[in-house]
Amino acid sequence: MKTRTTAQAGPVRAALDTALAALDTPAPVPPGQPWAATSLASGTIGSALAHIENARTTTAPTARDQAWVQAHRWVQAATAHGVEATDASALYLGVPAVTFALDAAGRYRATQERLLEQTVAVAHRRVDAASARLRSEVAATFAEYDVFFGLTGLGALLLRTAPGDDALGRILQYLVSLTRPRTVQGCSVPGWWVSHDPRRGVSRHFPAGHANLGMAHGMGGILALLATAHRAGATVPGHDEALHVLLEYLDAWAQDGPAGPWWPETLTLHDVVAGSPHHGGPARPSWCYGTPGLARAGQLAALALGDRPRQEFFEHALDRCLSDPAQLARINDAGLCHGWAGLYQTTWRASTDAITPALAAHLPHLRAVLAASAAPGTGDAGFLDGTAGTALALMTALTDTAPATGWDTCLLIA
């Protein structure tokens, strides 16, 4: 796409250089936790993505060569203690996480192909387990289906790396099945209902579990993957119907506030029975929860279905959210998950598909705040909450072009 002029190139460049300098040397693997290096969220392989993107976008030959040397150091550090392919492996951990990073690099084809075979095998085993659970009376858990550690994340990876493999089709068919209702204590709830609370525990506020609406752990991620797969031509029986079910669920739970439409983060069984959420207003505007992530997921679904009125609605919701100082004031970090980097990247992606220029009009302000908030040392070095993720969003802010590596496909916003 053609770049938009940015008057903030200087501050963004300075913030990016500082962030990359802070990622100079991989940290030692925590004692007794060799798997931690392959955590996309906070481990070495996630931080390597920042160097890989930098290497792929640097144009000066000498600087580009140096950037690739640095990227290779981080990839080596991430894989030095081995890469696990267990049934807990997922997009954000183990073999699939390393496969994602190597695909982003485009330089490790033989190793990537070997790891991809292991990833496909993991995906098949995990679909088998999820399908057995679906046939039982047991409710799901985040780990079964979410973006980080579940089948939605694995589906996003396979859509990118093995779109013709049967494993992707099986994951999409499983996600379609999750849109069918189930019964909990005599009450009809969505199929992605989980038995635990939002922190994966048991608490008095969620005695019967909950329905999660977020991108990271809930229906937002399911909707985004089904929509993205549909747009890529990867569909399964019931695909369109599932998209409509999810969109109708968002219709049913959309709340109309002074600052525009918003959605609750979670729904308890009491909320479902009462037909009203326990939340009193919109949550922090972030990728993982809140209006931005859901609005992007809804926009993607509307694009997949060719539904212009719905697309306009979700873009309007995001525009109103970004125009509300009270919501923006709730953001207190620079990271991707729930900070300025994630909000910027989500808005940037939504703006490239938007019908009107309203979303793009917010980018200069978001770019400036992101650059100002990107102080290394305020979080970890990682991708999801730390310096690496912030650096990646800063690269988008600096170039105003889609990431060369497509790294934000692991957030399901692209």
C-alpha positions, 0 to 999 in steps of 0.5 A: 500500500502507499504510505501515509506521510508521518510527521512523527518519524523522528520520535518513532525512529528514536523510540524504535532504535532504543527498543532494538538496542535494549534487545541486544543480547538474549537473556539466559534461559531460567533455570529448569525451564528450557521450554521458556526460550520457545515462548512466543509471548515472553521468551527468546523466540518472541523477541527474535521476531523484532530482529527478524522484521528489522532485518527484512525491512532494513534496506542499506546492505551493511545494516541489513547484514548486521540485522540478520546476524543479530536475528540469527543470534536470537533464533539460535538462543531460542533453539539451543536447548531443544524445541518441544513438540508435546500435546501442550505445544501451541502457537505461543509455545514450543515447535509451533512458535518456532515454526512461526518465527522461522516462517517469518524469517524465510531463511530456515526452510529445511528446519521450518519444514521439519518443524512444520511436520511436527506441528501438523502432528500436534494439531491432529492430536489436539483436534482428536482430544478436543473432539472427544471432549465435545462428545462428552458433557465436559466444558472446554478450557482456554487451553483447548481453543484459544489463540495462545495455547489452543486450536485457534492459534494453531489454525492461524499458524496452519492457515499461513504455513500449510493451508492445504493440509487436512489439519487446518480443515479439522481445526476449522470444523472444530471451531464451527462446532464450538458455535453450537450451543450447549447446556449448563445447569439447564441454561443454553450457553455458547459452545465455547463456554469454559468451566473456569474463571477468566484466570483459569481458576475457580472463583465465587464470581464464576461458579459455573464458568463463563463465556469469554468474548475477548480476542485472546481467550474467547469468541473474538479469536474464533471469529477472526480466524474463521473470517480470515480463513474464509477470505483466504478461500479455506472453508468447511461445511457450516462455515458461513453459518458459524460466522453468522452465529458469532456475529449475532452473538455480538449483536445480542450482547452489544451495549450502547453507551455514551461513547458508542457500542461496547461489549462485556469481556466475560459473561457469567451464567447469571448474566446469561439468564438475566440477559444483562452483563455484570460489567458497567461499561467498556473495558480497557481498549485493547487487542486482547479484550475490549472494543478494538480487538472485537471490532477488528474481528467483526470487521473481518467477518463482515468483509468475509461475508460481503456485509457492508452495513455490519462492516460500517457498524464495527468501524463506527464502534472502533472510531467511537472507542478511539475518540473516548479519552476516558477509555484511552486513559485506561491504557497504562503500558506500551505492549501488544496485549493490552497496551498502546502497541496492540491498539496501534497495530489493530487500528492500523490493520482495521484502517487499511480495510476501512470504508471511511477514513475515520480510523486512519485519522486516529493513527497520528495521535496513536503513533505519537502516544506509542512512541512516547510510551515505548520506554524499554525496561518498563516490562519484559523483553518479550513479544506480548507484553514487552519491548519486542512487541512494542518495537514491532508496532513501532516499525509499522508506525515508522514505515506505515506499511504492512509488516514484511514478516506478517508477524501480526497474523499471530494476533489474528488481526491480519 
